[in-house]
Amino acid sequence: MMRKILFVLLFNVFFANAQTGEAPIRVFGYFQNTFQYQRYTTRDREQDSFIMQQMNLFFQKDLGRNWTALVNFELLNSFSSSRRWGAFNLEEAWVRYRAGRQFNMKLGLQIPVFNNFNEIKNRTPIIPYIIRPLIYETSFRENIAVDEYAPQSAYIQFYGFIPGGDVKIDYAVYLGNSPNITTIEQKGVSGIDSTTALLLGGRIGIRYKNLKAGLSLTRDGSNAFKGAEMVFGGPAGRFINIPRVRFGSDLSYEYERIDVSAEFINVSYRENIPAFEFEKEFYYGTIGAQLTDDLYGFFSYWKTKETVMNFIVEVVVPNVGFRFNLTDRITIKLHYAPVQVESTDQHRYRDDNFDFFAAAISVFM
C-alpha cells in the first residue's frame, strides 16, 4: 500500500510538471536505520533489534516570487500497514509567504517554533543523537506522550527577527488546534477539534554572535480529565477544557569546535483544586566537540519528571555518543545510555534500569 501511495505521488508530480512546463517539484528526504541493544540491570532480560527508525519525505515547490509550499510525510518504526508496524503520518502541508528574513507567514499544517529543537528534530543526518532527547523522540510516541511536552502542529504562524546591530530578536506566534481531536472511532468528522480551546503559542528569543537563547509559551485546553468530577467533586463538566500551559526555555552557544545546548520544559494544568496535581517537567543539556573534520562527540543528560497526584515517575538518561560523516550525505552514529526509570507513590518505590546501546546510519537523499 505504501509503495502505491508513493508511486502515485511521484507520478503525479513529474507528469504534471511535464505537462505545464514548470520547474519540477523538489523531492528530498532523510532516513535513519538503527540497531538497538538493551540489557536490563534490575531484571533478567535482554533485547536487540534492527529497525528503520524514521524516514521523512519532503515535496517542496516555489509557487511565486515570495511563495513556497511544502509537504512532509513521516514513517516510523519500520512502517508496514499489512504487518501493523509503526506509523505513517502527514506531518506538514503548508504554504509560506516570505517578505524577507524579518517576516514570514506560514499557512497550513506545520511544526511550530517551540524552544530550539522542535523544528529540527526530524533532520536526522545533522543531529548527533540516535535517540533524541526523550520528548522529541517521535518513534517513542507509542510509550511516551511526546505531544504533551511540545506542540506538534499549528496552522497559522508568523515569525522572523528584528535586527538590532549585533543583536537580533527572534519572534514567532502561532495558532493551532487543542488536543481534543476527534478520531475515526468517534462520531463526526475525524481530525477536527471538537472544542473551542484553540492552541495559542509563541517564542521570543535573542541571538548575539554564537549565542542563542529564548523563551516559549503555549496555552490551550484539554478534555483528558473529563469526568474527573466524579472523584474530586464539583459540577458536571468541571474538567472540560482545563487550561494547559507549556513553558519552555532554551540556550545554545558555540565556541570554535565546542558547542553547548540546553532546554527546559514545564507542562501544567491550571485547575484550582488542591488535591488535583498533574505536572510534567523535562530538561536536557548537551556538550559536544568537533574532534576532527568528520568526527563529532558529545555527552548529554536528560531527565523527565511526571507528577500525577501522589504518583511520581522520573526517567534519567545520561548518555554519550559519536557522529562520523562518511560522506556529505551519509552519517554513521554510535550512542550509549544507562537509563534509570524510577516510580514512587505513598506506599512503594520501584526502579527499572537498563543499558542502551545503538548504532545507526543516517542518510540525506
Secondary structure, 3 states (H helix, E strand, C coil): CHHHHHHHHHHHHHHHHHHHCCCCCEEEEEEEEEEEEEEECCCCCEEEEEEEEEEEEEEEEECCCCEEEEEEEEEEEEEECCCCEEEEEEEEEEEEEEEECCEEEEEEEECCCCCCCHHHCCCCCCCCCCCCCHHHCHHHCCCCCHHHHCCCCEEEEEEEEEEECCEEEEEEEEEECCCCECCCCCCCCCCCECCCCCEEEEEEEEEECCEEEEEEEEEEEECCCCCCHHHHCCCCCCCCCEEEEEEEEEEEEEECCEEEEEEEEEEEECCCCCCCCEEEEEEEEEEEEECCCCEEEEEEEEEEEEEECCEEEEEEEEEEEEEEECCCCEEEEEEEEEEEEEEECCCCEEECCEEEEEEEEEEEC
